[in-house]
């Protein structure tokens, strides 16, 4: 891998600040507003986390480095659950879905229509169910025809085998589809739970209110051991 060139900071012409292509500032904010649709989230979010990256300048004054953000390069928005996943899963997986709100070349990225992915799962379940029913229905009709039209033992056995295969395939396909739907539903519930918990914790932090639940205190039993009892200590 080729090494990047080293470039010294320069003095900007406007305010005399130091400038460099690598100077940057990241800003994280918690935002509130009307329900917004986010990428890979089935919920509409009124509380979100935004992360923006700006170019930056530096100025030395009063024995201190003053860093100032300037032009915004990119801005992304996340649900509280996505933010939690981003912070807690560094280096794991293929990344956390986020919603791009602004880029260096597009200051107004279009909004995402609210299209919950669980609706896709429900549609897939419906399509799989329709296909399974049609296959079983066709196999049953073929068996019925072979029996009533006396097409012979071989034709009847073939029709019965086709029906058995259709029924067996229906079971495995149905199980896979249901498992996929359950997994999607669990993700939606996890998103909602994470957002609710984060929202409650933020309210507690801002108001200073006590938590609504508390672990009860109890006296731990003494551990067995030589000369460790209260009597031994009191005698000593």
PyMOL commands that set and color helices and strands:
alter all, ss='L'
color gray80, all
select helices_A, chain A and resi 80-88+117-148+153-207+230-235
alter helices_A, ss='H'
color red, helices_A
select strands_A, chain A and resi 10-11+18-37+44-61+64-79+99-102
alter strands_A, ss='S'
color yellow, strands_A
deselect
rebuild
show_as cartoon
